[in-house]
Amino acid sequence: MTGYLKRILAATYLVVLSALPASAHDIHATMTEVLWNERDQSLELVVEMHAELLEARLSIELGERLSFLEEQHFDVLQSATAPLLEEHLYLSEGEAPINLTYLGLEYRDDHVYLYLETEMSEAPKTLTVMNSLFLDDLPGQINTVVAKVGEKMEAGQITVSSDPVIFRFP
């Protein structure tokens, strides 16, 4: 076998070998933090994700290439995020849906932080959370949710085949 073919086979082997761990690893595209703020009597949410995922999704929906790196795209990306969240983020306390107010987003270090809140005068006893962002778009997608009420913190994961996460607080 010639040296050229050996190098091609070695390079192909390395590419295939390096791709195996990536294909077997689930994608964690979003992290949703839910916090009951006793002082402000509100429920606060922060949804974190890689910026390129949100850029790609909104670019497809709006039919134009958008980037957080382009200052003139920021307002379009920000305003298009609210309807996307309304479609894919659901919370309820017991059986009662929780209406969230989208406050805006922040782009920092290749990540996007989406901020939402609602008034809540008493600590919730039961929270049901469903974040279906990217579940139909990315194979193996897992959306992580962390909820904190008082001193108790719980976490759960949402996949394409799972139900919403239910948190119970004393």
WOSUL-V786579 format. One record per residue. N is the residue number from 1. SS is DSSP state (alpha for helix, beta for strand, coil for the rest). PSI is psi as a letter, one per 20 degrees, with the letter a starting at -180 (none if undefined). Layout:
n,ss,psi
N,SS,PSI
N,SS,PSI
//
This chain:
n,ss,psi
1,coil,p
2,coil,q
3,alpha,h
4,alpha,g
5,alpha,h
6,alpha,g
7,alpha,g
8,alpha,g
9,alpha,g
10,alpha,g
11,alpha,g
12,alpha,g
13,alpha,g
14,alpha,h
15,alpha,g
16,alpha,g
17,alpha,g
18,alpha,h
19,alpha,h
20,alpha,g
21,alpha,h
22,alpha,h
23,alpha,h
24,alpha,i
25,coil,p
26,coil,q
27,beta,p
28,beta,n
29,beta,h
30,beta,q
31,beta,o
32,beta,p
33,beta,p
34,beta,p
35,beta,p
36,beta,p
37,beta,o
38,coil,g
39,coil,g
40,coil,i
41,coil,l
42,beta,r
43,beta,p
44,beta,p
45,beta,q
46,beta,p
47,beta,p
48,beta,q
49,beta,r
50,beta,p
51,alpha,h
52,alpha,h
53,alpha,g
54,alpha,g
55,alpha,g
56,alpha,g
57,alpha,g
58,alpha,h
59,alpha,g
60,alpha,g
61,alpha,h
62,alpha,i
63,coil,k
64,coil,q
65,coil,o
66,coil,q
67,coil,p
68,coil,i
69,coil,i
70,coil,o
71,alpha,h
72,alpha,i
73,alpha,i
74,alpha,g
75,alpha,h
76,alpha,g
77,alpha,g
78,alpha,g
79,alpha,h
80,alpha,i
81,alpha,h
82,alpha,g
83,alpha,h
84,alpha,g
85,alpha,h
86,alpha,h
87,alpha,h
88,alpha,i
89,beta,p
90,beta,p
91,beta,q
92,beta,q
93,beta,o
94,coil,c
95,coil,i
96,beta,o
97,beta,q
98,coil,p
99,coil,o
100,coil,q
101,beta,p
102,beta,o
103,beta,h
104,beta,a
105,beta,r
106,beta,p
107,beta,p
108,beta,p
109,coil,l
110,coil,j
111,beta,q
112,beta,p
113,beta,o
114,beta,p
115,beta,p
116,beta,q
117,beta,r
118,beta,q
119,beta,p
120,coil,o
121,coil,h
122,coil,q
123,coil,p
124,coil,q
125,coil,h
126,beta,p
127,beta,p
128,beta,p
129,beta,p
130,beta,o
131,beta,o
132,coil,j
133,coil,p
134,coil,i
135,coil,h
136,coil,i
137,coil,h
138,coil,o
139,coil,p
140,coil,j
141,beta,p
142,beta,p
143,beta,p
144,beta,q
145,beta,p
146,beta,p
147,beta,p
148,beta,p
149,beta,o
150,coil,c
151,coil,i
152,beta,p
153,beta,p
154,beta,q
155,beta,q
156,beta,r
157,beta,q
158,beta,p
159,coil,r
160,coil,h
161,coil,j
162,coil,r
163,coil,r
164,coil,q
165,beta,p
166,beta,p
167,beta,p
168,beta,p
169,coil,q
170,coil,none
//
